[in-house]
Amino acid sequence: MKTILITGASSGIGAATARHFQANGWNVVATMRNPAGSTDLGALENVHLTQLDVTDAGSIATAVRDGIERFGQIDVLLNNAGYGAYGALEAFSMDRIRRQFDTNVLGLMEVTKAVLPHFRQNRSGTVINISSIGGQITFPLGALYHGTKFAVEGLSEALHYELEPLGIQVRIVQPGMIRTNFGGSSFDFAMDENLSDYAPMAEAMGRLFGKLAANPSEPETVAQVIWDAANETGNRLRFRAGPDAEELLNARKQQDDETFIEGLKQKMAP
C-alpha cells in the first residue's frame, strides 16, 4: 500500500486529496498547522493526522519522521500548503512580503528537502507541487502571489532534471479557479487608504476575478488531477486542473504578450 504526505490538508484541495487517496486504498499523512480542527479526516482508516507548519523546520522534520514510522515509507509528497497575497506592492510591509515567500516557496523547498533523503534511499518517489494558472500568467496587484507561483514553476522544472536520474519524479499541478477558502483565511489583501492611486486597479481586479470565478471547479477536480500526476508512468511535468486552466494557459501559450494582456484588460473593464 502506497503512502502520500500532504501539506495544508485541513481544507480545500488538501482535504479533498486526502479523502481521494484514502478512498483509493492509499495511506495518507495529512499534515496541517492545527490537526485538532480536522477530526473528520482523522476518523478515516489509514489516515494519520499530524502537525506541520511549513515555516517551522522542527515541525517539518517531525511530521516526515512520524509519517515514515507510521506507514514504513512515503511514496508521494504533495506540497499543497500556501495562500495568496494580493494588493499594491507599496501597501505590503516587508514582514508580509517575507511571509508570502516563506510559505509558498521556502516552506515548499524545506518540506521537499526533508523528504528527499528518504526518496533517494529508496531510489523512488514523486514530488507534486501545487502551482496555479498564476504560475504562468498574472493578474492585477498580484506581484507577491504570482512571484511565488512563478518561482514554484521554475524550481520544480529544475528539480525535474536534478532528481529524475535518482528515480524521483517531479510534477506540477496548475489549478484554475477552485471553490476553496482562497478568498477567506487563505487570502491576504493589502490596500492602504493613503494609496488611492491604486483604487481603480483594485476595482478592475475585482471585476476580473468576478468574471473568472463565476464557475469555479470543485476541489475534487484538482484531487483527481493530483491522483493522475501521482500515478503518471511517463515523464509528464505539468498537469492542468479545471476547464478555465486549459483555456487561459492555452491562450497564454498561443498569444504574444501584447495580445494576451490586452485580452485581460478587456475583462477588467466595467
C-alpha positions in Angstrom: 0.0 0.0 0.0 1.5 3.3 -1.0 1.6 6.5 1.1 1.2 10.2 0.3 2.2 13.0 2.6 0.1 16.2 2.1 0.8 19.7 3.4 -2.1 22.0 4.0 -4.6 19.1 4.3 -7.1 20.9 6.6 -9.4 22.1 3.9 -9.9 22.7 0.2 -7.6 20.9 -2.2 -5.5 19.3 0.5 -8.5 17.8 2.3 -10.2 16.6 -0.9 -6.9 15.0 -2.0 -6.5 13.2 1.3 -10.0 11.7 1.0 -9.5 10.8 -2.6 -6.3 8.9 -2.0 -7.7 7.2 1.1 -10.7 6.1 -0.8 -8.5 4.6 -3.4 -6.5 2.5 -0.9 -3.6 4.7 -0.1 -2.1 5.6 3.3 -2.3 9.3 3.9 -0.2 11.5 6.2 -2.4 14.6 6.4 -0.5 17.5 7.8 -1.7 20.9 8.8 -0.9 23.7 11.3 -3.8 22.7 13.6 -4.8 19.0 13.4 -7.3 19.3 16.1 -9.6 21.1 13.7 -9.8 18.2 11.2 -11.2 15.3 13.2 -13.2 14.1 10.2 -10.0 13.2 8.4 -8.6 11.6 11.5 -11.5 9.3 11.7 -10.7 7.7 8.3 -8.8 4.4 8.2 -5.2 4.7 7.2 -5.1 8.4 7.6 -2.5 9.8 10.0 -3.1 13.4 11.1 0.0 15.3 12.3 1.0 18.9 12.9 3.2 20.6 10.2 3.8 24.3 9.7 5.9 24.8 6.5 7.6 27.8 8.2 8.7 25.7 11.1 11.7 23.4 10.3 11.2 21.4 13.5 7.6 20.5 12.7 8.5 19.5 9.2 11.2 17.1 10.4 8.9 15.6 13.0 6.0 15.1 10.6 8.1 13.4 8.0 9.7 11.1 10.6 6.3 10.3 12.1 4.8 9.5 8.7 7.6 7.1 7.8 7.4 5.4 11.2 3.6 5.0 10.9 3.5 3.6 7.4 7.0 2.5 6.7 7.5 4.6 3.6 6.4 7.8 1.8 5.9 7.4 -1.9 4.4 10.8 -2.8 4.9 14.3 -1.4 2.2 16.8 -2.2 3.3 20.4 -1.5 -0.1 22.0 -1.2 0.1 24.4 1.7 0.0 28.1 0.6 -2.0 31.2 0.4 -2.5 34.2 -1.9 -1.3 37.8 -1.1 -2.8 40.5 -3.4 -2.6 44.2 -3.3 -0.3 47.1 -4.3 3.3 46.3 -3.5 3.6 49.6 -1.6 0.8 48.5 0.7 2.7 45.4 2.0 5.2 45.6 4.8 8.4 43.6 4.3 7.2 41.2 7.0 4.1 40.3 5.0 6.2 40.0 1.8 8.5 37.6 3.6 5.6 35.6 5.0 4.2 35.1 1.4 7.6 33.8 0.1 8.4 31.9 3.3 5.1 29.9 3.0 4.7 29.4 -0.7 8.3 29.0 -1.8 10.8 28.5 1.1 8.4 26.3 3.0 7.8 24.1 0.0 11.5 23.8 -0.5 12.1 22.9 3.1 9.5 20.2 3.1 10.9 18.8 -0.1 14.4 18.8 1.3 13.2 16.9 4.4 11.6 14.1 2.2 14.4 13.8 -0.4 16.8 11.7 1.6 14.1 9.1 2.1 13.3 9.2 -1.7 17.0 8.9 -2.6 17.5 5.9 -0.3 14.5 4.2 -1.9 15.5 5.3 -5.4 11.8 6.2 -6.0 9.3 8.8 -5.0 7.2 11.6 -6.6 7.2 15.3 -5.6 3.9 17.1 -6.6 3.9 20.8 -6.3 0.7 22.8 -6.4 1.3 25.8 -8.7 -1.6 27.7 -10.3 -2.6 29.3 -13.5 -1.0 32.1 -11.7 2.4 30.4 -12.1 2.4 31.2 -15.9 0.0 34.2 -16.1 -0.5 37.2 -13.9 -3.5 39.3 -12.6 -3.5 42.9 -11.3 -2.0 43.6 -7.9 -0.6 40.0 -7.7 3.1 40.7 -7.6 3.6 38.7 -4.4 1.4 35.7 -5.2 2.5 35.4 -8.8 6.1 35.9 -7.8 5.8 32.8 -5.6 4.0 30.7 -8.1 6.4 31.6 -10.9 9.1 30.5 -8.5 7.4 27.2 -7.9 7.2 26.6 -11.6 10.9 27.3 -12.1 12.2 25.4 -9.1 10.0 22.4 -10.0 11.2 22.3 -13.6 14.9 22.5 -12.4 14.3 19.7 -9.9 12.8 17.6 -12.6 16.2 17.4 -14.2 18.0 17.1 -10.9 16.0 14.2 -9.4 15.0 12.1 -12.4 18.4 10.2 -12.5 17.8 9.2 -8.9 14.4 7.6 -9.7 12.5 10.6 -8.3 9.8 12.3 -10.3 8.6 15.9 -10.1 5.1 17.0 -11.2 3.4 20.4 -11.3 -0.3 20.8 -10.9 -1.9 24.0 -12.2 -5.4 24.6 -10.8 -7.6 27.3 -12.2 -10.3 29.0 -10.1 -11.4 26.4 -7.5 -14.1 26.6 -4.9 -11.8 26.7 -1.9 -11.0 29.0 1.0 -8.7 31.1 -1.2 -10.9 34.1 -0.6 -11.0 33.6 3.1 -8.2 32.8 5.5 -6.1 31.7 2.6 -6.2 35.2 1.1 -4.2 38.2 2.3 -5.3 41.5 0.7 -3.4 44.7 1.4 -4.7 48.2 0.5 -3.7 51.4 2.2 -6.3 54.3 2.1 -3.3 56.6 1.5 -2.5 54.9 -1.7 -5.7 56.0 -3.6 -3.8 55.9 -6.9 -4.3 52.2 -6.9 -8.0 52.2 -6.2 -9.1 52.0 -9.8 -6.8 49.0 -10.3 -8.3 47.3 -7.2 -11.8 47.8 -8.7 -10.7 46.4 -12.0 -9.2 43.4 -10.3 -12.5 42.8 -8.5 -14.3 42.8 -11.8 -11.8 40.4 -13.4 -11.9 38.0 -10.5 -15.6 38.1 -10.5 -15.7 37.0 -14.2 -13.0 34.4 -13.8 -14.5 32.9 -10.7 -18.1 32.7 -12.0 -17.9 28.9 -12.5 -15.2 27.6 -10.3 -14.2 23.9 -10.3 -14.5 21.8 -7.1 -11.5 20.8 -5.0 -12.3 17.2 -6.0 -11.4 18.2 -9.6 -7.9 19.0 -8.5 -7.7 15.9 -6.3 -8.4 13.7 -9.4 -5.6 15.6 -11.4 -3.2 15.1 -8.4 -4.2 11.4 -8.5 -3.3 11.3 -12.2 0.0 13.0 -11.5 0.9 10.6 -8.7 0.2 7.6 -11.0 1.8 9.0 -14.1 4.3 6.5 -15.5 5.9 8.8 -18.1 7.9 12.0 -17.8 5.0 14.5 -18.0 5.8 17.5 -15.9 2.7 19.8 -15.9 -0.9 18.9 -15.2 -3.8 21.4 -15.6 -6.8 21.3 -13.4 -10.1 22.8 -14.5 -11.5 24.0 -17.8 -10.5 27.6 -17.2 -6.9 26.5 -16.6 -6.9 24.8 -20.0 -8.5 27.9 -21.7 -6.2 30.5 -20.1 -3.0 28.6 -20.3 -3.6 27.7 -23.9 -4.3 31.3 -24.7 -1.1 32.4 -22.9 0.9 29.9 -24.9 -0.5 30.8 -28.2 -0.6 34.6 -27.9 2.1 37.2 -27.7 2.4 39.3 -24.6 0.5 42.3 -26.0 -2.5 40.2 -27.2 -2.9 38.3 -24.0 -2.5 41.2 -21.7 -5.0 43.3 -23.8 -7.5 40.5 -23.5 -7.2 40.5 -19.7 -7.6 44.3 -19.7 -10.8 44.0 -21.6 -12.1 41.6 -18.9 -11.3 44.2 -16.3 -13.5 46.8 -18.0 -16.8 47.8 -16.3 
